[in-house]
Amino acid sequence: YEMEFFILQPIRAILGLHIEEELTREILRENISKLPKVYIFAPKSYLFNHASASSIRHYLDSTLDKELHMLYKSNVVELIKTPQSCIGFHLRQMGLKGLKVLRIIKEQKGFIITNGQSAAMMTDILDIDRFHIGKVKRVSTCVKTRKKMGHRFAPL
């Protein structure tokens, strides 16, 4: 659900599509050069309760959401495997490709999506548009997101 909301809906908004309009291959083909890339950074390996790059790839390959699938297959959405060994988003563990992609994102005014409360602090120092999604499990996250313990959070 989060991927449809945080990837598909912003792209649809950029294209000016109304809720009842479908994103078709023709619309995408005509406008693909206008769209910013959407990068999803994920660890190569499964870490605690966080999805691995392979599980996210499987989801994007098999989703029934035709529009999201089409964005992934057309490379508007790109999955970046990182060599992380910690949860969250840590610049020192992004790997060379991850750091290069972060520079590209900044230069092209793209955006990133992070999952979980551990990612918010490190990405907040970047000068890049980003979305943090997850569930509030710590008091510090309650304060930052202004959400109650156990509630889900979305863009800050």
MDTraj code that builds the backbone (N, CA, C; nanometers):
import mdtraj as md
import numpy as np

residues = "TYR GLU MET GLU PHE PHE ILE LEU GLN PRO ILE ARG ALA ILE LEU GLY LEU HIS ILE GLU GLU GLU LEU THR ARG GLU ILE LEU ARG GLU ASN ILE SER LYS LEU PRO LYS VAL TYR ILE PHE ALA PRO LYS SER TYR LEU PHE ASN HIS ALA SER ALA SER SER ILE ARG HIS TYR LEU ASP SER THR LEU ASP LYS GLU LEU HIS MET LEU TYR LYS SER ASN VAL VAL GLU LEU ILE LYS THR PRO GLN SER CYS ILE GLY PHE HIS LEU ARG GLN MET GLY LEU LYS GLY LEU LYS VAL LEU ARG ILE ILE LYS GLU GLN LYS GLY PHE ILE ILE THR ASN GLY GLN SER ALA ALA MET MET THR ASP ILE LEU ASP ILE ASP ARG PHE HIS ILE GLY LYS VAL LYS ARG VAL SER THR CYS VAL LYS THR ARG LYS LYS MET GLY HIS ARG PHE ALA PRO LEU".split()
xyz = np.array([
    [0.0820, -0.1202, 0.0000],
    [0.0000, 0.0000, 0.0000],
    [0.0859, 0.1259, 0.0000],
    [0.1934, 0.1265, 0.0800],
    [0.2788, 0.2446, 0.0881],
    [0.3419, 0.2778, -0.0467],
    [0.3819, 0.1763, -0.1209],
    [0.4450, 0.2032, -0.2504],
    [0.3473, 0.2675, -0.3476],
    [0.2255, 0.2203, -0.3482],
    [0.1262, 0.2812, -0.4362],
    [0.1046, 0.4269, -0.3962],
    [0.0980, 0.4514, -0.2666],
    [0.0698, 0.5863, -0.2175],
    [0.1877, 0.6808, -0.2372],
    [0.3077, 0.6360, -0.2052],
    [0.4228, 0.7254, -0.2071],
    [0.5009, 0.7250, -0.3372],
    [0.4742, 0.6321, -0.4240],
    [0.5396, 0.6321, -0.5551],
    [0.4389, 0.6690, -0.6630],
    [0.3334, 0.5923, -0.6718],
    [0.2374, 0.6099, -0.7807],
    [0.1645, 0.7440, -0.7739],
    [0.1146, 0.7809, -0.6581],
    [0.0354, 0.9036, -0.6489],
    [0.1151, 1.0302, -0.6812],
    [0.2399, 1.0452, -0.6320],
    [0.3163, 1.1638, -0.6740],
    [0.3424, 1.1683, -0.8247],
    [0.3703, 1.0543, -0.8846],
    [0.3929, 1.0503, -1.0294],
    [0.2649, 1.0880, -1.1028],
    [0.1530, 1.0358, -1.0574],
    [0.0245, 1.0702, -1.1191],
    [-0.0019, 1.2207, -1.1070],
    [0.0325, 1.2782, -0.9920],
    [0.0124, 1.4220, -0.9722],
    [0.1003, 1.5032, -1.0673],
    [0.2242, 1.4623, -1.0841],
    [0.3144, 1.5307, -1.1772],
    [0.2568, 1.5280, -1.3183],
    [0.1948, 1.4162, -1.3541],
    [0.1363, 1.4014, -1.4879],
    [0.0003, 1.4692, -1.5008],
    [-0.0538, 1.5172, -1.3892],
    [-0.1832, 1.5847, -1.3923],
    [-0.3005, 1.4910, -1.4137],
    [-0.2853, 1.3651, -1.3754],
    [-0.3936, 1.2677, -1.3928],
    [-0.4960, 1.2809, -1.2805],
    [-0.6210, 1.2803, -1.3173],
    [-0.7295, 1.2812, -1.2187],
    [-0.7493, 1.1404, -1.1651],
    [-0.8202, 1.1292, -1.0547],
    [-0.8390, 1.0012, -0.9862],
    [-0.8977, 0.8941, -1.0784],
    [-0.9857, 0.9345, -1.1697],
    [-1.0510, 0.8364, -1.2568],
    [-0.9689, 0.8040, -1.3819],
    [-0.8629, 0.8794, -1.4066],
    [-0.7796, 0.8563, -1.5247],
    [-0.6732, 0.7509, -1.4963],
    [-0.6539, 0.6625, -1.5908],
    [-0.5535, 0.5574, -1.5769],
    [-0.4217, 0.6027, -1.6386],
    [-0.3131, 0.5693, -1.5724],
    [-0.1810, 0.5910, -1.6299],
    [-0.1575, 0.4784, -1.7305],
    [-0.1541, 0.5140, -1.8569],
    [-0.1367, 0.4145, -1.9633],
    [0.0079, 0.4162, -2.0127],
    [0.0434, 0.3141, -2.0890],
    [0.1773, 0.3086, -2.1485],
    [0.2005, 0.4292, -2.2403],
    [0.0958, 0.4684, -2.3115],
    [0.1080, 0.5821, -2.4028],
    [0.1372, 0.7112, -2.3259],
    [0.0633, 0.7350, -2.2176],
    [0.0866, 0.8546, -2.1355],
    [0.2275, 0.8520, -2.0780],
    [0.2688, 0.7362, -2.0290],
    [0.4029, 0.7239, -1.9723],
    [0.5093, 0.7489, -2.0790],
    [0.4936, 0.6889, -2.1944],
    [0.5905, 0.7039, -2.3034],
    [0.6039, 0.8517, -2.3439],
    [0.4915, 0.9227, -2.3523],
    [0.4932, 1.0632, -2.3936],
    [0.5549, 1.1551, -2.2885],
    [0.5511, 1.1143, -2.1618],
    [0.5923, 1.2027, -2.0528],
    [0.7106, 1.1537, -1.9710],
    [0.7674, 1.0415, -2.0069],
    [0.8704, 0.9803, -1.9219],
    [0.9901, 1.0726, -1.8994],
    [1.0238, 1.1545, -1.9973],
    [1.1392, 1.2442, -1.9810],
    [1.1121, 1.3547, -1.8788],
    [0.9868, 1.3804, -1.8466],
    [0.9497, 1.4839, -1.7493],
    [0.9488, 1.4317, -1.6059],
    [0.9534, 1.3008, -1.5911],
    [0.9379, 1.2414, -1.4584],
    [1.0712, 1.2267, -1.3865],
    [1.0737, 1.2624, -1.2582],
    [1.1948, 1.2352, -1.1803],
    [1.2021, 1.0864, -1.1488],
    [1.3236, 1.0359, -1.1335],
    [1.3405, 0.8959, -1.0923],
    [1.2992, 0.8828, -0.9466],
    [1.2479, 0.7664, -0.9133],
    [1.2169, 0.7330, -0.7745],
    [1.3073, 0.6159, -0.7375],
    [1.3902, 0.6350, -0.6363],
    [1.4844, 0.5315, -0.5938],
    [1.4398, 0.4728, -0.4612],
    [1.4461, 0.3418, -0.4522],
    [1.4190, 0.2723, -0.3265],
    [1.5495, 0.2051, -0.2852],
    [1.6049, 0.2479, -0.1732],
    [1.7272, 0.1881, -0.1202],
    [1.6870, 0.0762, -0.0257],
    [1.7444, -0.0408, -0.0457],
    [1.7122, -0.1556, 0.0395],
    [1.8370, -0.2407, 0.0577],
    [1.8519, -0.2979, 0.1766],
    [1.9694, -0.3830, 0.1998],
    [1.9637, -0.5094, 0.1146],
    [2.0818, -0.5565, 0.0740],
    [2.0898, -0.6812, -0.0027],
    [2.0326, -0.7971, 0.0776],
    [2.0568, -0.7940, 0.2073],
    [2.0130, -0.9031, 0.2951],
    [1.9007, -0.8571, 0.3868],
    [1.8217, -0.9528, 0.4300],
    [1.7133, -0.9271, 0.5243],
    [1.7731, -0.8824, 0.6576],
    [1.7267, -0.7680, 0.7100],
    [1.7741, -0.7164, 0.8383],
    [1.6567, -0.7008, 0.9339],
    [1.6544, -0.7804, 1.0373],
    [1.5518, -0.7723, 1.1408],
    [1.4130, -0.7729, 1.0776],
    [1.3351, -0.6660, 1.0933],
    [1.1995, -0.6620, 1.0374],
    [1.1920, -0.5801, 0.9087],
    [1.3036, -0.5572, 0.8440],
    [1.3046, -0.4744, 0.7237],
    [1.3145, -0.5618, 0.5988],
    [1.2450, -0.5220, 0.4962],
    [1.2440, -0.5978, 0.3712],
    [1.3800, -0.5894, 0.3033],
    [1.4170, -0.6946, 0.2368],
    [1.5416, -0.6957, 0.1597],
    [1.5123, -0.6479, 0.0176],
    [1.6186, -0.6181, -0.0549],
    [1.6031, -0.5757, -0.1938],
    [1.5304, -0.6820, -0.2758],
    [1.5603, -0.8088, -0.2506],
    [1.4955, -0.9148, -0.3292],
    [1.3464, -0.9243, -0.2985],
    [1.3064, -0.9021, -0.1736],
    [1.1624, -0.9086, -0.1431],
    [1.0880, -0.7893, -0.2028],
    [1.1516, -0.6735, -0.2055],
    [1.0889, -0.5564, -0.2680],
    [1.0813, -0.5766, -0.4188],
    [1.1874, -0.6287, -0.4784],
    [1.1862, -0.6564, -0.6226],
    [1.0739, -0.7544, -0.6568],
    [1.0603, -0.8587, -0.5769],
    [0.9540, -0.9564, -0.6000],
    [0.8171, -0.8882, -0.5950],
    [0.7976, -0.8010, -0.4975],
    [0.6697, -0.7303, -0.4872],
    [0.6452, -0.6452, -0.6121],
    [0.7437, -0.5675, -0.6532],
    [0.7265, -0.4809, -0.7699],
    [0.7055, -0.5608, -0.8981],
    [0.7682, -0.6764, -0.9072],
    [0.7502, -0.7630, -1.0244],
    [0.6129, -0.8289, -1.0275],
    [0.5559, -0.8555, -0.9108],
    [0.4327, -0.9342, -0.9053],
    [0.3091, -0.8562, -0.8624],
    [0.3227, -0.7263, -0.8355],
    [0.2077, -0.6494, -0.7895],
    [0.0945, -0.6498, -0.8927],
    [-0.0264, -0.6497, -0.8436],
    [-0.1427, -0.6427, -0.9319],
    [-0.1725, -0.4993, -0.9743],
    [-0.1037, -0.4033, -0.9138],
    [-0.1210, -0.2636, -0.9515],
    [-0.0456, -0.2404, -1.0828],
    [-0.1198, -0.2339, -1.1922],
    [-0.0593, -0.2232, -1.3254],
    [0.0248, -0.0967, -1.3411],
    [-0.0231, 0.0128, -1.2829],
    [0.0493, 0.1388, -1.2978],
    [0.1838, 0.1357, -1.2246],
    [0.1845, 0.0866, -1.1013],
    [0.3086, 0.0753, -1.0248],
    [0.4060, -0.0196, -1.0949],
    [0.3543, -0.1317, -1.1407],
    [0.4369, -0.2292, -1.2123],
    [0.4984, -0.1659, -1.3380],
    [0.4188, -0.0892, -1.4097],
    [0.4659, -0.0243, -1.5320],
    [0.5761, 0.0784, -1.5003],
    [0.5606, 0.1535, -1.3921],
    [0.6636, 0.2501, -1.3530],
    [0.7947, 0.1795, -1.3190],
    [0.7841, 0.0646, -1.2533],
    [0.9037, -0.0126, -1.2189],
    [0.9698, -0.0691, -1.3449],
    [0.8907, -0.1284, -1.4313],
    [0.9449, -0.1895, -1.5531],
    [1.0018, -0.0851, -1.6501],
    [0.9491, 0.0370, -1.6460],
    [0.9996, 0.1427, -1.7345],
    [1.1176, 0.2167, -1.6719],
    [1.1595, 0.1730, -1.5537],
    [1.2757, 0.2274, -1.4837],
    [1.2537, 0.3675, -1.4269],
    [1.1295, 0.4100, -1.4122],
    [1.1015, 0.5332, -1.3385],
    [1.1287, 0.5066, -1.1909],
    [1.0942, 0.3873, -1.1456],
    [1.1238, 0.3417, -1.0099],
    [1.2427, 0.2473, -1.0188],
    [1.3457, 0.2759, -0.9397],
    [1.4645, 0.1906, -0.9412],
    [1.4983, 0.1470, -0.7994],
    [1.5257, 0.0205, -0.7848],
    [1.5632, -0.0379, -0.6564],
    [1.7154, -0.0411, -0.6475],
    [1.7698, 0.0171, -0.5415],
    [1.9143, 0.0205, -0.5203],
    [1.9483, -0.0711, -0.4038],
    [2.0241, -0.1762, -0.4328],
    [2.0688, -0.2682, -0.3270],
    [2.1882, -0.2059, -0.2557],
    [2.1810, -0.2024, -0.1236],
    [2.2911, -0.1464, -0.0455],
    [2.3553, -0.2554, 0.0395],
    [2.4839, -0.2380, 0.0721],
    [2.5515, -0.3373, 0.1564],
    [2.5303, -0.3133, 0.3060],
    [2.4224, -0.2481, 0.3427],
    [2.3957, -0.2137, 0.4823],
    [2.3957, -0.3353, 0.5736],
    [2.4466, -0.3124, 0.6933],
    [2.4356, -0.4147, 0.7970],
    [2.3608, -0.3593, 0.9174],
    [2.3127, -0.2349, 0.9051],
    [2.2325, -0.1759, 1.0127],
    [2.0942, -0.1436, 0.9573],
    [1.9984, -0.1301, 1.0469],
    [1.8646, -0.0926, 1.0022],
    [1.8629, 0.0566, 0.9733],
    [1.7647, 0.1009, 0.9017],
    [1.7526, 0.2424, 0.8701],
    [1.8273, 0.2796, 0.7441],
    [1.8816, 0.3976, 0.7454],
    [1.9498, 0.4554, 0.6298],
    [2.0782, 0.5167, 0.6823],
    [2.1912, 0.4600, 0.6495],
    [2.3185, 0.5088, 0.7011],
    [2.4108, 0.5398, 0.5842],
    [2.4534, 0.6656, 0.5734],
    [2.5346, 0.7081, 0.4593],
    [2.6631, 0.6274, 0.4436],
    [2.7249, 0.5898, 0.5531],
    [2.8504, 0.5141, 0.5453],
    [2.8285, 0.3705, 0.4978],
    [2.7036, 0.3267, 0.4917],
    [2.6753, 0.1894, 0.4490],
    [2.5931, 0.1841, 0.3200],
    [2.5908, 0.2925, 0.2453],
    [2.5160, 0.2962, 0.1197],
    [2.5914, 0.2286, 0.0061],
    [2.7212, 0.2188, 0.0189],
    [2.8012, 0.1650, -0.0902],
    [2.8238, 0.2716, -0.1959],
    [2.9181, 0.2476, -0.2856],
    [2.9539, 0.3450, -0.3882],
    [2.8357, 0.3767, -0.4797],
    [2.7641, 0.2737, -0.5240],
    [2.6493, 0.2976, -0.6125],
    [2.5423, 0.3793, -0.5413],
    [2.5148, 0.3463, -0.4161],
    [2.4151, 0.4205, -0.3404],
    [2.4501, 0.5675, -0.3263],
    [2.5763, 0.5972, -0.2982],
    [2.6201, 0.7364, -0.2846],
    [2.6125, 0.8104, -0.4177],
    [2.6485, 0.7426, -0.5271],
    [2.6370, 0.8048, -0.6596],
    [2.4914, 0.8369, -0.6919],
    [2.4030, 0.7450, -0.6570],
    [2.2606, 0.7666, -0.6834],
    [2.2071, 0.8821, -0.5987],
    [2.2516, 0.8940, -0.4747],
    [2.2094, 1.0070, -0.3916],
    [2.2485, 1.1401, -0.4561],
    [2.3668, 1.1459, -0.5141],
    [2.4090, 1.2687, -0.5825],
    [2.3194, 1.2955, -0.7040],
    [2.2882, 1.1917, -0.7793],
    [2.1995, 1.2059, -0.8954],
    [2.0621, 1.2548, -0.8513],
    [2.0105, 1.1963, -0.7446],
    [1.8791, 1.2373, -0.6931],
    [1.8800, 1.3862, -0.6619],
    [1.9825, 1.4306, -0.5937],
    [1.9920, 1.5718, -0.5566],
    [1.9999, 1.6602, -0.6808],
    [2.0850, 1.6241, -0.7756],
    [2.1037, 1.7048, -0.8965],
    [1.9784, 1.7107, -0.9827],
    [1.9021, 1.6007, -0.9853],
    [1.7831, 1.5954, -1.0705],
    [1.6549, 1.6275, -0.9954],
    [1.6678, 1.6704, -0.8707],
    [1.5528, 1.7074, -0.7882],
    [1.4522, 1.5933, -0.7738],
    [1.5051, 1.4718, -0.7573],
    [1.4208, 1.3552, -0.7336],
    [1.3837, 1.3450, -0.5868],
    [1.3321, 1.2296, -0.5454],
    [1.2996, 1.2094, -0.4046],
    [1.3283, 1.0665, -0.3654],
    [1.3425, 1.0438, -0.2343],
    [1.3666, 0.9093, -0.1829],
    [1.2581, 0.8737, -0.0829],
    [1.2403, 0.7443, -0.0635],
    [1.1448, 0.6913, 0.0337],
    [1.2237, 0.6070, 0.1318],
    [1.2045, 0.6312, 0.2616],
    [1.2683, 0.5466, 0.3619],
    [1.1607, 0.4800, 0.4447],
    [1.1918, 0.3611, 0.4920],
    [1.0954, 0.2834, 0.5686],
    [1.1469, 0.2654, 0.7106],
    [1.0650, 0.3010, 0.8072],
    [1.1003, 0.2787, 0.9469],
    [1.1580, 0.4009, 1.0141],
    [1.1433, 0.4024, 1.1452],
    [1.1853, 0.5191, 1.2213],
    [1.3365, 0.5349, 1.2286],
    [1.4117, 0.4317, 1.2026],
    [1.5578, 0.4409, 1.2092],
    [1.6171, 0.5171, 1.0913],
    [1.5422, 0.5373, 0.9864],
    [1.5945, 0.6036, 0.8668],
    [1.5814, 0.7553, 0.8715],
    [1.4919, 0.8058, 0.9510],
    [1.4587, 0.9480, 0.9458],
    [1.5747, 1.0403, 0.9820],
    [1.6496, 1.0084, 1.0846],
    [1.7546, 1.1000, 1.1297],
    [1.8621, 1.1222, 1.0240],
    [1.9128, 1.0177, 0.9647],
    [2.0218, 1.0313, 0.8678],
    [1.9739, 1.0996, 0.7400],
    [1.8543, 1.0701, 0.6938],
    [1.8079, 1.1318, 0.5691],
    [1.7693, 1.2774, 0.5893],
    [1.7382, 1.3164, 0.7114],
    [1.7020, 1.4558, 0.7358],
    [1.8195, 1.5514, 0.7171],
    [1.9425, 1.5012, 0.7164],
    [2.0571, 1.5894, 0.6925],
    [2.0832, 1.6082, 0.5431],
    [2.0168, 1.5301, 0.4598],
    [2.0345, 1.5415, 0.3150],
    [1.9484, 1.6547, 0.2608],
    [1.9949, 1.7193, 0.1579],
    [1.9178, 1.8238, 0.0917],
    [1.8441, 1.7615, -0.0267],
    [1.7595, 1.6620, 0.0058],
    [1.6858, 1.5859, -0.0951],
    [1.5438, 1.5658, -0.0434],
    [1.4440, 1.5798, -0.1311],
    [1.3066, 1.5504, -0.0904],
    [1.2965, 1.4040, -0.0527],
    [1.2230, 1.3753, 0.0551],
    [1.2118, 1.2369, 0.1017],
    [1.0807, 1.2160, 0.1745],
    [1.0430, 1.0884, 0.1794],
    [0.9265, 1.0446, 0.2552],
    [0.9731, 0.9406, 0.3551],
    [0.9282, 0.9528, 0.4791],
    [0.9556, 0.8520, 0.5818],
    [0.8236, 0.7809, 0.6093],
    [0.8229, 0.6508, 0.6035],
    [0.7023, 0.5750, 0.6343],
    [0.7358, 0.4685, 0.7372],
    [0.6394, 0.4326, 0.8182],
    [0.6624, 0.3280, 0.9169],
    [0.5625, 0.3319, 1.0302],
    [0.6013, 0.2721, 1.1412],
    [0.5167, 0.2620, 1.2591],
    [0.5939, 0.3169, 1.3786],
    [0.5266, 0.3972, 1.4609],
    [0.5901, 0.4584, 1.5772],
    [0.6111, 0.3530, 1.6853],
    [0.7394, 0.3309, 1.7196],
    [0.7735, 0.2309, 1.8209],
    [0.8574, 0.2890, 1.9335],
    [0.9021, 0.4146, 1.9196],
    [0.9859, 0.4772, 2.0219],
    [0.9335, 0.6160, 2.0557],
    [0.9625, 0.6612, 2.1776],
    [0.9189, 0.7931, 2.2238],
    [0.9774, 0.9027, 2.1351],
    [1.1033, 0.8906, 2.0959],
    [1.1648, 0.9942, 2.0115],
    [1.0906, 1.0085, 1.8785],
    [1.0394, 0.8985, 1.8264],
    [0.9619, 0.9045, 1.7028],
    [0.8263, 0.9689, 1.7282],
    [0.7673, 0.9440, 1.8453],
    [0.6408, 1.0098, 1.8830],
    [0.6578, 1.1614, 1.8775],
    [0.7673, 1.2090, 1.9342],
    [0.7932, 1.3529, 1.9391],
    [0.8128, 1.4083, 1.7982],
    [0.8939, 1.3413, 1.7191],
    [0.9257, 1.3915, 1.5853],
    [0.8044, 1.3894, 1.4920],
    [0.7271, 1.2833, 1.4955],
    [0.6142, 1.2695, 1.4028],
    [0.4832, 1.3233, 1.4585],
    [0.4815, 1.3492, 1.5899],
    [0.3589, 1.3924, 1.6594],
    [0.2483, 1.2876, 1.6479],
    [0.2893, 1.1630, 1.6455],
    [0.1952, 1.0503, 1.6407],
    [0.2048, 0.9724, 1.7705],
    [0.0984, 0.8997, 1.8026],
    [0.0968, 0.8172, 1.9233],
    [0.1712, 0.6867, 1.8986],
    [0.2200, 0.6289, 2.0080],
    [0.2906, 0.5012, 2.0022],
    [0.2029, 0.3980, 1.9305],
    [0.2612, 0.3249, 1.8363],
    [0.1895, 0.2213, 1.7632],
    [0.1202, 0.2700, 1.6372],
    [0.1068, 0.4024, 1.6207],
    [0.0428, 0.4552, 1.5003],
    [0.1415, 0.4562, 1.3847],
    [0.0874, 0.4561, 1.2635],
    [0.1707, 0.4614, 1.1437],
    [0.2040, 0.6073, 1.1150],
    [0.3182, 0.6291, 1.0507],
    [0.3527, 0.7648, 1.0111],
    [0.3880, 0.7674, 0.8639],
    [0.3724, 0.8850, 0.8081],
    [0.3962, 0.9064, 0.6661],
    [0.4729, 1.0379, 0.6515],
    [0.4713, 1.0990, 0.5361],
    [0.5580, 1.2150, 0.5134],
    [0.5570, 1.3150, 0.6276],
    [0.6783, 1.3550, 0.6650],
    [0.6965, 1.4509, 0.7741],
    [0.6948, 1.5915, 0.7211],
])
top = md.Topology()
chain = top.add_chain()
for i, resn in enumerate(residues, 1):
    res = top.add_residue(resn, chain, resSeq=i)
    for name in ("N", "CA", "C"):
        top.add_atom(name, md.element.get_by_symbol(name[0]), res)
traj = md.Trajectory(xyz[None], top)
